[in-house]
Structure formats: structure tokens, C-alpha cells
């Protein structure tokens, strides 16, 4: 529970009354003491009551004086009698009464001419109204139940409390609508007075003793009215509190409760008056939930009683005035600045920074940058250097001066490495000295980290020559350090010294060497380094060389690789795969290279190349006893019989021999194959299984010697018969299809020829080139139209003879066209 203690300066500060440790729960309100005129008044007199309206406070004292104050506590006016006057007009009413006035309440809409009403409380409750002749008349609303010590007016309802309980009066119907009796009759009503407040126009909150009731004014149903008032009151919530209630005020859906506290001394075991408490509670149907609780150190609290405290509030501003005889304290809801103050006090810097960012338009006393710098300092003090450096990115933003200041702070504590990943690299750019200082720090202790920064930082952030010299100095101590060598190559690249960078990459056999060559067009620098590139990665090197033939010629590459034939083969093989003709001058050389280093690709090369000398290839293949390649070359050179003989004698592969014979489709080869196989039963089996579709199997069967045992002869003969049946079926099927197609086409041609042919004035005679139809339609004419759509005047065609009785189109070769020779005669 937070307290407010009086300091030497007279201000109020929060502390705890339960333990010396600070509370982890943030207080909801903040407090300050009204000074100026209030201090002057209370030095001579004692405050007894206060009311609040707009920006003015009315303070009543024990000596019957009333002071009008502003919100700072300055006196603006003083009254000695009961007086009603306008704050912003000259209208006023004052009267001297014949009995003490305990309380007064004015109509909430008093400024309106129809609402000139107020009530006073003492022995009786009097209502004063202004009549139509601007005279005031009074009427008694209630009397006979003791002094009236509390009155609250809201809308058309007046609530007041006397010794017996609380009443509510409807000013429109002139009826009293309820009576809420006092619960604890053992408490003296003058010592423990009732506290009233309206939450809204229909909700009244009653605090008396330790009891709080929330009452709701509701409309009565017409069927229930009879002689009853039109409204009634329902108690929607009722609960007990720990201490005696001195004042109530609404705060949204919560309640602010001013409590009078009595405690027992542990030493003397006597009861004494403790500091009053201001609690914020959440009402529930039968209990309440405490939201916050503050103990207030007001002047003279040790001598005060429950009746000496009052709580007033300013509607719409969340301002609460705690009035005691010698002090007036103002409680305000804490704003965002106060919230940030509390977070910073509790060292919750991240939450404070987030709160400031969210409410940056509303905060007045704090700056996001100041909070952020405090957060960074806190993290550094705590030893969380990485988090502190990471937060610098967000907090420092584009402020180069602050960045440089923070870097030097990290240098002082030996934590430059922590801030290095987060330094700005673009907008803003810091002084080169800052980046060089961090690079030197890494170079002295962490080569890998140094290399990472060189890769990630743009080369224009620092003086490249200074860093290059520093790396060279370190390489004098450790010349084979690959990390430093790679980093030096990167630095040379930034400095556009590509030649030195390339040499280092090649020495290190680094994968980025090809990217460096491509990116910076270093082909002129690698003409004498082709072997090194091929040794490092022949695949990438060959692709790069072939992609850039215009920069490094094929001839140059082949010459450079002359002493490394295995690499020469890789290059020429890839070249041949891309284009069979580009490297034709090297095809003869490639025969030996394929034979030596890549025999599986020799035969495909021989098949695809049209430029390699066959005699040279045959010589090499025969020397190396490459049977398949020799067979191919012999067949390509036209010596198929020697090729077949080699297959049968060297390979002993009847299937390959049969396949070869099928490819050549030569009867003599089949004859040689049969002669070679006739005394070899396995070969005969192979022939019987495969020869059926190319050679008459009877020729082979007749040559088989009687009594020769042939494996799987029965199966082979069955297969021959099946193949023969299949051929017969295929022929019959093809015949049927051919006949059906011929008949269909014949019918189509007949239908076409039976159709009429349009002859009009646009057609001409193909012989005399004059219009086919005469201009005078009455004259007789004769036209011949061929099925080829050529038209002639009959007299323009040659007269049929005995040798050629049929007529043919002179343009089309009628004899070769056959059916097109037919004619259509058109006569008139």
C-alpha cells in the first residue's frame, strides 16, 4: 500500500507503510498539496467543507466563512453569509438564516431561468425557488429526523442524509421516492456522517460507517403505480469495508473511497488516529476488489476524526480533493509521464521506452531519446553488452554524433566487438576512424570476426590502404594464414587491385575465383593461369573458358594445356559436346585423348564426328584392341563383312552380330552369318529366334546337319511359326485397311464429281481467254468444263479423232490425271 509523506518542503511523496521495500504495483493516483491562499486560510481557521465547480473551489471554514478559490488555491472572493451568485454573471442571492446551515446544494442547471432552485440542510431540508416575479420562496421538503448533514443534487433527484437514513426526492413529481435506513445505529451520526455521491443521473452511492451501497433509481411499471411514486430504488450492490468511510467519488466504473483509519499501538496497546487512506475499488454485487490504496500524510491527521475529512471531485477531470481541517490535498490520475517516471524508478527501461513510443504525442516531460540512452546505460552497467549494442540501432537511429559517442563508450569498457554488428553502414555513415578502430580491435584478437566485417562492410567506410597495410604486417608473422589471405584478397578487390586478388584466390584455390574473374572481366590476366584454374575446378573452368571464347581463343587454351593432356581432353570433350564443328581441327588429336582418358565416350565421338580421319581412328583402335570401335569404323568404311567377322570371332556375341546384320540389311551378310553359325548350336538358336522377319528361316533349317543337337530347338521353331502367323495376320489386316480406304476414297471422288460446277460471267475460256459465256444470252453456245475446273469453248478444243476419241484438258495432263479427264458438256 503506497503512502504520501510530508517532506520538509511541504510536498507529498509516495512510500510504503507495510515494509521498507518499494511496492512493485504502480500507484493509480498522484498527490499534491493546495498551497497559496489555502495555507493562509488554514493557519487562522479550519476547513469544514468544500465544493467544486468548473475551475473554482468553494471552501467553508469552522468560523462560518466561505472562500472562493481557483484550482491553484488562490482566494478570489470571500463570503460571510449564505449567498448564491453566478461565476460568470452578475446574478446573486444572499440571505441570513435564523438557524445554523449544515449543508447547501444548488440545482445542477441553475443558470437556466427555469431551474433557479437550491436546498439547504439543518434541522430541516428547505427548498428555495425563484418565482415569476423574481422573488424567492421557500418550502420544507423534510424535517423531524435530526440534522441534515449531507445533500447531493443530480438531474431531477435530490438525495440527503439525516440521523435515520437516506432519502431521495423527485423534484419534478414533488414526491419522496425512497428511504434507505442506516445500518449501524451504534455509530453517532454526527461523528461518522453519511457520504453521498451520484455516479450518474440514476445511480446513487451511499457510504456510512463501514458500509457502501450502490442504489439504482428505476421507473415503476404503470400497472404497479397506484398511489406509489413513479420511481423506486433498487440496491444493486452492498458490501463492507475495512475502515470508516469519510468520502466517496466515482471514477469510471470504479469508486474512490476516502477512509478514516484507527490503529492500535503495539507498545501502549492504545487506539490512535492513523493517516487517512484513499482507495480505488471495483464494486461487485456482494463485495469489492481493491485496485490501489494510498495512505496520506495530511497536517494534523493525529487529531482528526472521521467527520473532519471530506472528499470532493471535479467531474470530467479526474481531480479529487481531500479536505481536512488543516490541509487540502489534490489527487490526480497519473498521466503517461507519471507512468514513465514510475517505470524508470523501477528500472523497467524497456517498458518505459515502449510506453513513450506509444504515447509520444501525449508525453510532455520525457523524450524518447533520453529514455533510450538511459536504457542503454542501464544495460551496460548490468553487463548485457550485446543487448545494449542492439538497442543502439533503434535508439540512436541516424544521429551520427550519438553513435560515435556510444562507440567510444564501448571502447572504454573494452566491448567494441559487441557494438560492431550494429554500426550503421549507410545512412548515417560515421567517421572512417570509428570503423578502422573496430577493425584493428578484431585484427588483434579475432581473425574470423575481422574477415566477417570486411565481407559485410562496404569498402568505402574506412581507409582501405590503412587496413591493407595492417593485414600485411600480420601476415609477416603468419604468412600461411588462409583467413588473412582471403581477407587481403577482398581488400584488394575493394581497392580494384584485381591482379593481386586473383593471385591470392588461385593460391588458396578459393571458389570465388571464377566469380571474381567474371565480375571484373579478368580474362586477360588468366591466359597464363589456365592450368591452375583447371586443376582447381575443371568443370567451372571449362564452362567459363567456353562461355568466353571471344576473350580466350580455343587455340590458346589448347596450347596452354599441351603439357596436361588429361585437362586438354576435358576441355575438348566439353567443346565437342557444345558444337561438333568448332574444334574440328582437333578431332584427330581427340581420338588419342578419348582412347587414353575416356574410352566410354570414344564410340559416341566417332559416331557424331564428321571430321575425324577414319584410317587414323581405325589404326588406334586396332592397336588398343577396341573391338566395338573397330567394328563401327569397319562398317563405316564399307567393310561390313570384316566387321561381322570381328563380332563373331572376337566378341562371340550372336545377338550383336544379328543386330549388326539387321542394321546393314545386306543379304550377303546374312549368308556369312549363317555359314559361320551352322556348326555352332548356340548361334543357330540365336538365329532361329531372330532371323524370321529378315530371312526365310527355311534356308537356315535346310543347312542344319542331321543329328545336331540344338538347344531349345522346339521353342525356336514355335517362335518362327508364331512370327509367321503374325506376319500373315498383319498382311491381312493391312489388306483390309487398304481396301476399305480405297473404297471410301472412291465414293468420295464420285460424290465430288457428281456435283455441279458454277459457270458465270467471270469465268474465261482457258484457250482463247475470252469470257466463257456470250454477252448475248439469246445466242446458242456450247461450253466444255473438265473436272479439273478448267473451262473451254467447244470450238476451241481439238476435234476428237479415231485415235483419240476422248477429250482432255489441254492445261492439265488428262492422261496422267485419270479421272480428271472427264468432261461436263453445257449446251444451249
Rosetta blueprint (number, residue, H / E / L):
1 X L
2 X E
3 X E
4 X E
5 X E
6 X E
7 X L
8 X L
9 X L
10 X L
11 X L
12 X E
13 X E
14 X E
15 X E
16 X E
17 X L
18 X L
19 X L
20 X L
21 X L
22 X L
23 X L
24 X L
25 X L
26 X L
27 X L
28 X L
29 X E
30 X E
31 X E
32 X E
33 X E
34 X L
35 X L
36 X L
37 X H
38 X H
39 X H
40 X H
41 X H
42 X H
43 X H
44 X H
45 X L
46 X L
47 X E
48 X E
49 X E
50 X E
51 X E
52 X E
53 X E
54 X L
55 X L
56 X E
57 X E
58 X E
59 X E
60 X E
61 X E
62 X L
63 X L
64 X L
65 X L
66 X E
67 X E
68 X E
69 X E
70 X E
71 X L
72 X L
73 X L
74 X L
75 X E
76 X E
77 X E
78 X E
79 X E
80 X L
81 X L
82 X E
83 X E
84 X E
85 X E
86 X L
87 X L
88 X L
89 X L
90 X L
91 X L
92 X E
93 X E
94 X E
95 X E
96 X L
97 X L
98 X L
99 X L
100 X L
101 X L
102 X L
103 X E
104 X E
105 X E
106 X E
107 X L
108 X L
109 X L
110 X L
111 X L
112 X L
113 X H
114 X H
115 X H
116 X L
117 X E
118 X E
119 X E
120 X E
121 X E
122 X L
123 X L
124 X E
125 X E
126 X E
127 X E
128 X E
129 X E
130 X E
131 X L
132 X L
133 X L
134 X L
135 X L
136 X E
137 X E
138 X E
139 X E
140 X E
141 X E
142 X E
143 X E
144 X L
145 X L
146 X L
147 X L
148 X L
149 X L
150 X E
151 X E
152 X E
153 X E
154 X E
155 X L
156 X L
157 X E
158 X E
159 X E
160 X E
161 X E
162 X L
163 X L
164 X L
165 X E
166 X E
167 X E
168 X E
169 X E
170 X E
171 X L
172 X L
173 X L
174 X L
175 X E
176 X E
177 X E
178 X E
179 X E
180 X E
181 X E
182 X L
183 X L
184 X L
185 X L
186 X L
187 X L
188 X L
189 X L
190 X L
191 X L
192 X L
193 X L
194 X L
195 X E
196 X E
197 X E
198 X E
199 X E
200 X E
201 X L
202 X L
203 X E
204 X E
205 X E
206 X E
207 X E
208 X E
209 X L
210 X L
211 X E
212 X E
213 X E
214 X E
215 X E
216 X E
217 X E
218 X E
219 X E
220 X L
221 X L
222 X H
223 X H
224 X H
225 X H
226 X L
227 X L
228 X L
229 X L
230 X L
231 X E
232 X E
233 X E
234 X E
235 X E
236 X E
237 X E
238 X E
239 X E
240 X E
241 X L
242 X L
243 X L
244 X E
245 X E
246 X E
247 X E
248 X E
249 X E
250 X E
251 X E
252 X L
253 X L
254 X E
255 X E
256 X E
257 X E
258 X E
259 X E
260 X E
261 X L
262 X E
263 X E
264 X E
265 X L
266 X L
267 X L
268 X L
269 X L
270 X L
271 X E
272 X E
273 X E
274 X L
275 X L
276 X E
277 X E
278 X E
279 X E
280 X E
281 X E
282 X E
283 X E
284 X L
285 X L
286 X L
287 X L
288 X E
289 X E
290 X E
291 X E
292 X E
293 X E
294 X E
295 X E
296 X E
297 X L
298 X L
299 X L
300 X L
301 X H
302 X H
303 X H
304 X L
305 X L
306 X H
307 X H
308 X H
309 X L
310 X E
311 X E
312 X E
313 X E
314 X E
315 X L
316 X L
317 X L
318 X L
319 X E
320 X E
321 X E
322 X E
323 X E
324 X E
325 X L
326 X L
327 X E
328 X E
329 X E
330 X E
331 X E
332 X E
333 X E
334 X L
335 X L
336 X H
337 X H
338 X H
339 X H
340 X H
341 X H
342 X H
343 X H
344 X H
345 X H
346 X L
347 X L
348 X L
349 X H
350 X H
351 X H
352 X H
353 X H
354 X H
355 X H
356 X H
357 X H
358 X H
359 X L
360 X L
361 X L
362 X L
363 X L
364 X L
365 X L
366 X L
367 X L
368 X H
369 X H
370 X H
371 X H
372 X H
373 X H
374 X H
375 X H
376 X H
377 X H
378 X H
379 X H
380 X H
381 X H
382 X H
383 X L
384 X L
385 X H
386 X H
387 X H
388 X H
389 X H
390 X H
391 X H
392 X H
393 X H
394 X H
395 X H
396 X H
397 X L
398 X L
399 X L
400 X H
401 X H
402 X H
403 X H
404 X H
405 X H
406 X H
407 X H
408 X H
409 X H
410 X H
411 X H
412 X H
413 X L
414 X L
415 X L
416 X H
417 X H
418 X H
419 X H
420 X H
421 X L
422 X L
423 X L
424 X L
425 X L
426 X L
427 X L
428 X L
429 X L
430 X L
431 X L
432 X H
433 X H
434 X H
435 X H
436 X H
437 X H
438 X H
439 X H
440 X H
441 X H
442 X H
443 X H
444 X H
445 X H
446 X L
447 X H
448 X H
449 X H
450 X H
451 X H
452 X H
453 X H
454 X H
455 X H
456 X H
457 X L
458 X L
459 X H
460 X H
461 X H
462 X L
463 X L
464 X H
465 X H
466 X H
467 X H
468 X H
469 X H
470 X H
471 X H
472 X H
473 X H
474 X H
475 X H
476 X H
477 X H
478 X L
479 X L
480 X L
481 X L
482 X H
483 X H
484 X H
485 X H
486 X H
487 X H
488 X H
489 X H
490 X H
491 X H
492 X H
493 X H
494 X H
495 X L
496 X L
497 X L
498 X H
499 X H
500 X H
501 X H
502 X H
503 X H
504 X H
505 X H
506 X H
507 X H
508 X H
509 X L
510 X L
511 X L
512 X L
513 X H
514 X H
515 X H
516 X H
517 X H
518 X H
519 X H
520 X H
521 X L
522 X L
523 X H
524 X H
525 X H
526 X L
527 X L
528 X L
529 X L
530 X H
531 X H
532 X H
533 X H
534 X H
535 X H
536 X H
537 X L
538 X H
539 X H
540 X H
541 X H
542 X H
543 X H
544 X H
545 X H
546 X H
547 X H
548 X L
549 X L
550 X L
551 X L
552 X L
553 X L
554 X H
555 X H
556 X H
557 X H
558 X H
559 X H
560 X H
561 X L
562 X L
563 X L
564 X L
565 X H
566 X H
567 X H
568 X H
569 X H
570 X H
571 X H
572 X H
573 X H
574 X H
575 X H
576 X H
577 X H
578 X H
579 X L
580 X L
581 X L
582 X L
583 X L
584 X H
585 X H
586 X H
587 X H
588 X H
589 X H
590 X H
591 X H
592 X H
593 X H
594 X H
595 X H
596 X H
597 X H
598 X L
599 X H
600 X H
601 X H
602 X H
603 X H
604 X H
605 X H
606 X H
607 X H
608 X H
609 X L
610 X L
611 X L
612 X L
613 X L
614 X H
615 X H
616 X H
617 X H
618 X H
619 X H
620 X H
621 X H
622 X H
623 X H
624 X L
625 X L
626 X L
627 X H
628 X H
629 X H
630 X H
631 X H
632 X H
633 X H
634 X H
635 X H
636 X H
637 X L
638 X L
639 X L
640 X H
641 X H
642 X H
643 X H
644 X H
645 X H
646 X H
647 X H
648 X H
649 X H
650 X H
651 X H
652 X L
653 X L
654 X H
655 X H
656 X H
657 X H
658 X H
659 X H
660 X H
661 X H
662 X H
663 X H
664 X H
665 X L
666 X L
667 X H
668 X H
669 X H
670 X H
671 X H
672 X H
673 X H
674 X H
675 X H
676 X H
677 X H
678 X L
679 X L
680 X L
681 X H
682 X H
683 X H
684 X H
685 X H
686 X H
687 X H
688 X H
689 X H
690 X H
691 X L
692 X L
693 X L
694 X L
695 X L
696 X L
697 X H
698 X H
699 X H
700 X H
701 X H
702 X H
703 X H
704 X L
705 X L
706 X L
707 X L
708 X L
709 X L
710 X L
711 X L
712 X L
713 X H
714 X H
715 X H
716 X H
717 X H
718 X H
719 X H
720 X H
721 X H
722 X H
723 X H
724 X H
725 X H
726 X H
727 X H
728 X H
729 X H
730 X H
731 X H
732 X H
733 X H
734 X H
735 X H
736 X H
737 X H
738 X H
739 X H
740 X H
741 X H
742 X H
743 X H
744 X H
745 X H
746 X H
747 X H
748 X H
749 X H
750 X H
751 X H
752 X H
753 X H
754 X H
755 X L
756 X L
757 X L
758 X L
759 X L
760 X L
761 X L
762 X L
763 X L
764 X E
765 X L
766 X L
767 X L
768 X L
769 X L
770 X L
771 X E
772 X L
773 X L
774 X L
775 X L
776 X L
777 X L
778 X L
779 X L
780 X L
781 X L
782 X E
783 X E
784 X E
785 X E
786 X E
787 X L
788 X L
789 X L
790 X L
791 X E
792 X E
793 X E
794 X H
795 X H
796 X H
797 X L
798 X L
799 X L
800 X L
801 X L
802 X L
803 X L
804 X L
805 X L
806 X L
807 X L
808 X L
809 X L
810 X L
811 X L
812 X L
813 X L
814 X H
815 X H
816 X H
817 X H
818 X H
819 X H
820 X H
821 X H
822 X L
823 X E
824 X E
825 X E
826 X E
827 X E
828 X L
